[in-house]
Amino acid sequence: MGVSSRWRGTHGDRKGWPFGRWFLLLLPVISLTPILPAREKTDVVVLKNGDRIRCEIKSLARGMLTVKTDSMSTVDIKWQDVVSIDSTFLFTLQDSQGQTYVGSLQAIDGSPQVKVTGSKPADGLMHSNVVSIQAIEGHWSKRLSGSADLGYDYTKASDRTQFNFSGDLAYRTEVYSGQLTYTSTLGTSNGEKDADRKITTITGTHQIKGKWLVYSQMSHEKNFQLQLDRRFSFLGGPGYRIAQSNRSLVTVIGATAFTRESYYGQDLVINAEGFIGLDTQFFKLYSPKFDIVNQLVFLPNFTTWGRLRAEFNSKLRIELLKDFFVSFTFFDSFDSRPPSATAAKNDYGFTTGLSWSFRR
């Protein structure tokens, strides 16, 4: 059955809607509701040029301090331009060594440091070592962030059409974080399906001590090009942040994975695999704002010796307008010994699209 008939069927039956459509509808709803009253803007931020801003400090992420003011609404300030910050409200701070502090913020006169007074205090943190500040919000919805990418390609010569959609929704606390990610590629050529790739992933992390963390993941994958009907997987293991700064984040993960997979025309197979992953993020949040994310994963198979799977994903996003980006994505899936003798060993592709994000 071609993609076009599949789309006609789902329009007539709401129960058949693909998960990606619900994901696309869910992101803006979550980002806009509920609308809660803002707290008093009694925090003080002092800049190198002498400006003194009375505001509500929201967060520090990727080298940008985000504050809310009465006269200028939301403002992003380069962290390197901040001399001091002061607030009686509670925040979570993290330094470049992965240490976490919780408390109110107090400026230290004559020094680019901040004192944290609370349940996890710090006498004086150098601004250059602080990589994250997050206000402790009362409502759960304010801990959510997310993004959505949508792309479309058409080639007249081959009558080929391709739709690309990806999105993620993240929830973070002081030591825990969870993320839901969905990726879909649907393609037709001369009215026949030639691409159908869907990946749904739920990940969770728990920061243990310093740069160490515990990582877990559940996923479901389908890939028409590789003749993969479905693959369910679960994995868990330790992770370590090799680098963490206002310009980059590099994390390595080692884990054990268990999968249930079936290829077209093949029986269900249960596998035990290793998991070695490297996640690198590089970002700049001003003039122009962009980020580069690379993920490389190797999965040696313990059930079928000699079989190795590898996944590589790379994404570049460049900001066009506030919270709107143009995105470029490359992916490559490799399987050295797929269960189906007629299945391809590689599936790779390059996509472009527009991206929107909130609280990120």
DARATA-V353559 format. One line per field, one symbol per residue. ss: DSSP state (H for helix, E for strand, - for the rest). phi: phi as a letter, one per 30 degrees, with the letter a starting at -180 (. if undefined). burial: # if it has 9 or more other ideal C-beta (glycine too) atoms within 8 Angstrom, else .. A space follows every 10 residues. Layout:
BEGIN
ss = ???
phi = ???
burial = ???
END
This chain:
BEGIN
ss = --HHHHHHHH HH-HHH--HH HHHHHHHHHH HH-------- --EEEEE--- -EEEEEEEEE E--EEEEEE- --EEEEEEHH HEEEEEEEEE EEEEE----E EEEEEEE--- --EEEEEEEE -EEEEEHHHE EEEEE----H HHHEEEEEEE EEEEE----E EEEEEEEEEE EE---EEEEE EEEEEEEEE- -EEEEEEEEE EEEEEEEEE- -EEEEEEEEE EEE----EEE EEEEEEEEEE EEEE---EEE EEEEEEEEEE EEE-----EE EEEEEEEEEE EEEEE---EE EEEEEEEEEE E------EEE EEEEEEEEEE E--EEEEEEE EEEEE----- -----EEEEE EEEEEEEE--
phi = .ddddddddd ddbddceded ddddddeddd dcbdccdddd ccdbbccddj dcccacdcab ahibccbcbd dchdbcbddd ccdabbaddc bccbcdcidc bbldcbdcei bdbbcccldb dbdacdedcd cabbddddce ddcdbaabbb bbbbbdechc bbcbbbabbb bbbdbcabbc bbbbbbbbbh icdbaabbbc bbbbbbdcah cdbccbabab bbbddcidda bcbbbaldbb ddbbbdbabb bcbbacbbbb bbceicddbc bcbdbbbbcb bbbbcahdda bbbbbbbcbd cddcdjdbcb bbbbbcbbdc beibbcbbbb bbcbbdbded dcdddbbbab bbacbbbbhb
burial = .##..#..## .........# .###.##..# #......... #.#####... ..#.###.## #.#######. ...######. .#.####.#. #####..#.# ########.. ..####.#.# ##.##.#.## ######.... ...####### ###.....## ########## ##...##### #########. ..#.###### #####.#... ########## ####.###.# ########## #..#...### ########## ###.....#. ########## #.####..## #########. #.....#### #########. ...####### #####.##.# ..#...#... ########..
END
